[in-house]
Amino acid sequence: MDREGLSQAQDQRGQSKWPWHWLVHLLLLGIAWLALWRISALMEYAPHASIWFPPAGLSFAAFLVLRLRALPVILICSIVATVWADAMYATGLPLTEQLRGGVLFGLVHCAAYLTGAVILRRVIERSSSDGLPAIIIAFLVLAAGSALLAALLGVRTLDYAGMIDMTADTNLWLPWWIGDMAGAIVLAPLFAGLLIRNDTTMPAWLHSLQLNGTVARRLHWFGKLAVLAGLLSLVMTATARFGPTELLAFAVFFLIIPQMWITYTESALRVAVSLAVFCSLTAIWVAVFGLIEQAMVYQFAITVIAASTYFGLTVPVLTDHNRKLRQLADTDTLTGVSSRRSFFEQGRIELARARRRGQAASLCLLDLDHFKTVNDELGHSAGDQVLISVAETIRQALRANDLLGRFGGDEFMMLLTDCSADCARKKSETLSRQMARAEVPGSSRRLAATFSVVEIQPGETLEAAFERADAALLAIKRER
């Protein structure tokens, strides 16, 4: 079999495996959804109202990453959950009515979260990493909006199907909405981070946020989780022990401090996991201690702390962006030496340090000879290689406390501290000999450069010394 035939056979085998690959993933998605629904049912403090509703987060994340592929699974799970809930509440409805209510509930649940996920995905695809704060705002608004739509339509759907009686509790939509919103806001980023690993259609910068985590400093992370869990347990135990009042319940908001500690020091995935642990433990303690009257306080605490955490994630990202921008501003991108602005900024510091120590300081300028000819005859790529080679040659000859910068197309400058004019001239002569031994890439021509050296006078600024050195360099070039 030739290579083309072998390649086609491999493609066909890959395509035959593709549906099974996705069937397994979708089956796991369905199992996870139903498991989360059953867990949330155990945390209910009122009929159809849980402290938080984790399936909402999984639905939002699945539609965000898998898009319409997740629709059949979420719809089927919604139907199963509706029938299962009807059996738990023993309404006595016929199976056909249960299925009808399940289908209607599944449709409104999927429509609500699919709409929000589709809009958020478009926002993400059109954004760069600089737009992360806007993406977080969009996520919070869309997650809250999707949860509100799911709650309003869900309540009316179940009332229409005869599974609940809205006249008995007209405000059922409110705890439903807050529970769904808490689940969506807290867990959607975590589930999306787990699902996004195999999604190559998402922007590359989104993968770079360490959504898949890191194994570094795992014990430190576990320690931080233990601190967060311990403080939460202490606060809720004290609330239950000294009287379950709303005033004491509000103490849980102070736990945003250890949560932000994790946010600023760990990867995005670990932050999402810590939120999930915090919210799960909160729901467990509410059930264990019977803090039903304060349930909505804890729901709001979960939502507020989660929202603050996600905004906190933008701080390390923006800090990293600023560091990279600073590096771009301070460094010549071709040669890696200091830019002109950075050279003078750092040079003033080094000059002041040398004067405090009573040391001499010299400024040396270098201009490559016939560099324009190299570009014209051999091309700009050859010219770039020359600049890189010259920068490396100079860098190796300088001491750790010397500064090297590029201030023009083929011009470099060196600040030599603890070095008189004679010292600087000797160093420039050494550099000239070293450069003369190197050839221009693609040519037998040798590298050559013109140097000018000035010793910086007491009280003279670095800029003034540069002007003297530049004038001297220009005079030398004219004499040739």
N, C-alpha and C positions, 0 to 999 in steps of 0.2 A: 504494500500500500504506500502511495506517495505521501509527501508531507501534507498536501492539500486535503487528500482523502482522510488522513489521520486526524487533521484538525477539525474537519466536518464531523467525523465520528465522535470526537471528544465534545464538540459543541452539542450534538444531539443527546449524548449521555448526560451532559450538564443540564440541558433543557428538561430531560425526563425526570431528573432529580429535583428540579426547581419547585414543582407543585408540592411534592412531599415535604420539602424543606419548609415551605410556608404553612402547610397544614399542621406540622408539628408546632411551629411558633404560634399559630392562631389557636390551636388546642390549649397550649399552655396559657395563652392570654385569657381564654374562657375560664379555665380552672382558677387562675389567679383572681379574676373578676368575681366569681361566685364565692371564693374563699374570703375575699375582702368584704363582700356583702354580708356574709354570715357573721363575720367578726363585728361589723358595724351594727348588726341587729342585736348583738349581745350588749352593745353600749347605748341602746335606746333609753331615753329618759321620758319619752312620751311616744304614743303610737306613731310610727313612721318618722320619728324625729330622733336622730342620734347626735351625740356630741360632735362627731364628724363622720362624713360619709366617704371612706377611701375609694370606693368604685368610681366616684365622680372624677378623682384625680387620674385613675387609670384610663377612663373613657377619654378624657381630654388629651392625655399623652398619646394614647393609641391613635386617635384621629389626627393628631399633630404629626406623628411620625409615619404611621402606616396608611393614613388617609382612608380611602373607601375600602381598602382591604379589611379594615377592622369592623366595618359596619355589620356584616352578617353575625359575627361573633358577639358583639355588644348587644345587638338586637335580640338574639336568642337568649343570652344571659339575662337580659331585662325581663323577658317573658318568663323564664324559669324562676327568677327571683320574685316576680309578682305572684305566681302560683304558689310558690313556697311561703311567701308572706301571708297569703290568704289562708293557707292551712294553719299557720301559726296563730292567726287571729280568729280562726274558726268562724268565718262569716257564713259558711254554709251555701255559698254560691255554687251553681252548677259548673262543671269543668269548662263548658263552652263559654260561659260568661267570664270565667277566670282567664281563659286564653284570649278572649276579646279584650279584656282589660289589660292583659300583659302585652298584647301587640300594640295597643294604643299608648301604653306607658313607654314601651321600648321605642316607639317612633318619636315621641316628644323628647325622650331622654337623648336619643341619638341626634335628633335635629338640633337640640340646644347646644350640645358639646361639639358636634361636627362643625356647626357654623362658627363658633368661637375659635376652634382649632384651625380651620381653613384661613380665617382672617389673620390669625397670629402667624401662621406659616408664611403668608405673603409678606407680612411685615418683616419677618426674619430674613427671607430670601432677598429682600431689597435693601437690607441694612448691612453695614460693616460692623466691626467690633467697636468702633467709636459710638455706634448707636445702641449699645447695650442698655443704658438707662431708659431710652425710649421703648426698647423691647420689653423691659421689665414693667414699665407703666402699662403698655399694651396688654401684657399677659395678665396683670392684676385686674384691669378693667374688664377684659374679655372673660377671664375665669369667673369673676363676680357676676358679670352679665349673663353668662351661660348658666351658672348655677341658679340665678334668679328666674331665668326663663324656664329651666327644668323644674323648679319648684312650683311656679305658678301654673304651668301647664300640667305638671304631674298631679298636683292636688285636684285640679278640675277633671283630669282624665279618670282618676280613681273614683272620684265622686260620681262621674257619669256612668262608670262601670258598676256602681253600687258597692264598692269595696270600702269606702269611707263615707262619712256623713259630714259635709262641710257646715251644715247648720249647727252641729254640736260643737264645732271648733272652727270658727271663721278665720282664725289667725294661724292655722296649722302651717301655712306656707312660709311663715317667718322662721321658725326653728328649722324647717326643712331646708330653706335657702341657706341659712347660716351654716348648717351641717354640711351641705353640699359645697358651699364656698370654701369652708375650711379644708375639706378633703381635696378639692381641686387646687387650691393655692399651695397647700403644703406638699402634696404628693405628685402633682403633675410634673414638676421639674425632675424629681427623682426617677419616676418611671420613664420620662422622656430620655433622661441620661442613660438609662439601661437599654432602651430601645434604639437609641440613635447610633449605637456602635456600628451597626451594619448599614446605616443609611448614608450612602455616598452623595445623595442629592442635597443634603444640608450643606450650608457654607462651611468652608474649611475652618474659618475662624471660630465657629461654634464648637467644633471638636477640640480646638486648642484651649478651651476653658477648663480642661481637665474634668469633663463630665464623666469620664470613666475612672477617675480617681488615681491614686498613687499608693504604692506600698511603703513609701518612706515615712518614718516616724509613726508607725502604726500604734505603738504602745502609748505615745504621747496623746494620740487622738482618743484612744480608749480611756485614758485618764481624764481627758476633758469631758467625754461623755459621762463618765462616772460622777464627776463634779456636778454637771448639769442635772443628771438624774437624782443625785443625792439632795441637791438644793430644792428641786421640785417636790420630792417626797417629803422633805422637811416642812416646806411651806404648806402643802396640802394636809399633812398630818396635824400641823398646828391649827389650821383652819377648822378641821373636824374636831379637834380636841377642845379648843377654847370657844367654840360656838360658830357654827356654819353661817356666818353673816357675809353679806356682799362686801363689807368693808375689808374683812380679812381675805376674802377671795381675790380682791384686787391686788394683793401682794404678789400674785403670780406674774404680774407685768414686770416686776423687777428682775425676773429671770432672763430678760432680754440682754442683760449684761454678760452672763456667761455664754449665751448663745452668740452674741456678737464677737466674743473672744474666739470662738470656734470659726466664725465667719471670716475673720481677718487673718487666720493662721492656717486654714485647711483648704483643701480643694473643693470645688463646687459640689462634687458628688458627696463628699463627706459632710458638707454643710447640709445638703438635702437629707442625708441619713439622720443627722442629729436632730433636724426638725421633725422627722418622722418618729424618732424615739421620744422626743419631748411631747408630741401630740398624743401618741399612743399611751404613754404613761399617764398623761393628764386624764384621758378618757377612762383608763383603768382605775385610777384613784377616785374619780367621780363616782364610778359604779361601786367600788369597794366601800367608800365612806358614806355613800348615799347623799352626795352633795347635789341633789337634783335641783333645788331652788336656785343654786348658783350656776347652773349648767350654761346659761347664755353668757355669763361673765367669762367662763373658761373658753367658750366658743370664740368670743371676741378676742380674748387674749391670744389664742392660737392663731387667729387670722392676722392680728396686728403684729405679733412677733414674727410671723412668717414673712409678711410684707416688708417689715423693716430689715429682716435678714437678707432678702433678695436685693434690696437697695444697697445693703452693706457689701454685697458681692461686687458691686461696681467700683468700690474704692480700690481694691487691689488691682483690678483690671485697668482703671484709669491711671493708677500709680505706675503700672508697668508701661502703659502707653506714653506717659510723660517721660519716663526714664529713656524709652527708645527715641522719643523726639529729641530729648536733650543730647542723647548720644549722636543722633544725626546732625544736630546743630554744632556739636563740639568736635566732630570727626570728619575729616575729608574722606568721602566714601570710596574713592579710588585707591588711595595710598594708605589709609588708616592712620595718618598722622593728624595732629590737631588742626582744626580750621583756624582761619585768621582771627575770628572773634574769640575762640577759646584760647588761642595762643596768647593774645594780649591780656585776657582775663586772668589766666593762670600765671602768665609772666609777671604781672604786677605783684602777685603774691610772692613769687620766688625772688624777685628783685628786692622787695622789702625785707624778706628773710635774710638775704645775703648782706644787706646793709646793716641789719641789726648785729650780724656776726662780724662785721668789718671786712667782708670779703669783696673782692673785685668781681665785676660781671661784664661780659662782653656779648655783643650781638653780631651774628655772622649771617650774611645773606648769600644765597647761591642762585645763579641763573644758568640754566643749561644752554650750551652753545649749539647753534644750528638745529634747535628742536623743531622749528617750523619746517625745515627741510625733511626731517624724519617723517613728520606727519604727511607732507605733500608727496614724498616718494614711496614711502612704505605703508602709509595708511595710519589711521588713528589708533588702531589696535596695537600696532608696533609702538606708537608714541605712548600709549597707556602702559605698556610693558616696561618702557624705559623709565617712566615716572615711578612705577612700583619698585623697580630694581634700585633706582637712586635712593628712594625713601628707605628701603631696607638696608642699603649700604651705610647711609648716614645713621640710622637707628642703631646699628650694631657698633658703630664707633663712639656713640655718645654714652655718657654716664647716666645713672639712674635719675639724678637730680637735674639733668639738662632737659631742655624743652625743644621739640621739633615741630614745626608747622609749615603748612603750604599756604602761600598768600597770593598765588597767581597760577597761570597755566603751567609754567615750567620753572617756577621760583619757590624756593624753600627758605626758611629762616630758622636760626638756632639761637637760643638763649643759653649761654654757658656761664654758670655761676661758679664762684671761686676760681675764676680764670681771667687773667689779664689779656691785653691786646696781643702780646707776644704769644701767650698760650693759645689764644684763639687762632692766630695765624698759623702756628705749627699744626694745629688740628685741621685747619682748612687745607694745608699743603698735603697732609696725610690722606685726607679724603680725595683730593684731586688725583693723587697717585693711584689710589684704589679704584677710582672710577675709570682712569685711563687703561686699566687692565681689563675692563669689561667691554664687550662688544654690543652694538645695537642689534636687537633681534632681527634676523633676516638680512644682515649686512655685515661687511667687514669693518665698518666704521667704528671707531672707538668713542666711548663717552667722554665728554669734556664739559667743563663748567667754569664760570667766572665767579670769584668770591670777593666779597667786601667785608671788612672787619672793623668794628668800632668798639671802644671800651666805654661803657656807660659812665658818665661823669657824676659826681656827687650832686644830688638834687635834680638831676636830669630825669625826665619821665621816659618810660619805655617807648612811647610814641615818638618823642623827640629824637631819641637814639635811632629809631627805625628810619626816620626821615634823613638823618645824616648818613646812615648806612646805605639807604636807597640811592641818595645823590652820589655817593662814592661809587656804587656799583654802576650807575649810569655813566659816570665819567670814565670808568675803566672800559666799559663797552665801547664808548665813542672813540677812545684812543686806539682801538684795534682796527 
